[in-house]
Amino acid sequence: MAHLMIASKDIRTLDGLYSLNDLHKVSGASKKHQPANFLRLETTQELIAEIENSSDLRNLAVNKTQGRNGGTYVCKELVYAYAMWISPKFNLEVIRAFDQAQTEQPPEPSQQSLPNPIKDYEKLKLINDVAKFLGISESIAVVSATDIMDMVQTIRNYQQQLAKIQTSPAWVDQTIERIKNVTGRHFGEG
């Protein structure tokens, strides 16, 4: 399922469905465009029936929930229909957001290539470099296997983050924007 962000706002999801309430807020929160009004339309009811009668019944078309994260959650097809109902401009914004979310999806773990294993001489060099940094001047350093594995895991984590940044520069910009929005701070600006 694609992570959906419209106008720098995250659209919540629940069980593969998207929050119609979040879409309503992002669209301008006009009273006439409330989700309940959309769901009452005859054309919307017919579309829901078609979706639920289709052979692809992985999820319900609509799920109304109560509570803290409550609201109306709908399938992708109804997200498109809701956006079309609001305006062509909002419809285009939603389509582009879904397209962008699809292109930014990281590859499945089985498709990712594992980093090249560290060769023994590289491990020894790494251990010696760490020993020198710690001020150990003897030519032999004893380091526990757990400490070595922790160092290797840390290096692999850095490699994965660098690969993510190199393959998806937009991820960096989106992450910075999300941090700005959450903290209310604008880094590097006056």
Residue pairs with C-beta under 8 A, 6 or more apart in sequence:
1 13
1 16
2 98
2 101
2 102
2 105
3 10
3 13
3 101
3 104
4 10
4 11
4 13
4 18
4 79
4 97
4 98
4 101
5 11
5 97
5 100
5 101
5 174
6 23
6 26
6 93
6 94
6 97
7 26
7 93
8 177
8 178
8 181
9 22
9 25
9 26
10 22
10 178
11 18
11 19
11 22
11 23
11 26
12 18
12 19
12 22
12 69
12 71
12 73
13 19
13 73
14 63
14 65
14 69
14 73
15 59
15 63
15 73
16 58
16 59
16 75
17 59
17 60
17 62
17 63
17 73
17 74
17 75
18 73
18 74
18 75
18 76
18 79
19 71
19 72
19 73
20 35
20 38
20 39
20 71
20 72
20 73
20 74
20 78
20 79
20 82
21 35
21 71
21 72
22 71
23 35
23 79
23 82
23 83
23 94
24 33
24 34
24 35
27 33
27 83
27 86
27 87
27 90
30 86
33 85
33 86
35 71
35 72
35 82
36 72
38 44
38 81
38 82
38 85
39 45
39 62
39 72
41 85
44 78
44 81
44 85
47 61
47 77
47 78
47 81
48 61
48 62
48 78
51 61
51 75
51 77
51 78
52 60
52 61
59 75
60 75
61 74
61 75
61 77
61 78
62 72
62 73
62 74
62 75
62 78
63 72
63 73
63 74
64 70
64 71
64 72
64 73
65 71
65 73
74 82
76 98
79 94
79 98
80 91
80 94
80 95
83 90
83 91
83 93
83 94
83 95
84 91
100 170
104 168
104 170
104 171
106 112
106 164
106 168
115 156
115 159
115 160
118 126
118 152
118 155
123 148
123 152
126 151
127 141
127 143
127 148
128 141
130 141
130 143
130 151
131 138
131 141
131 143
164 171
165 171
165 172
176 187
179 187
180 186
180 187
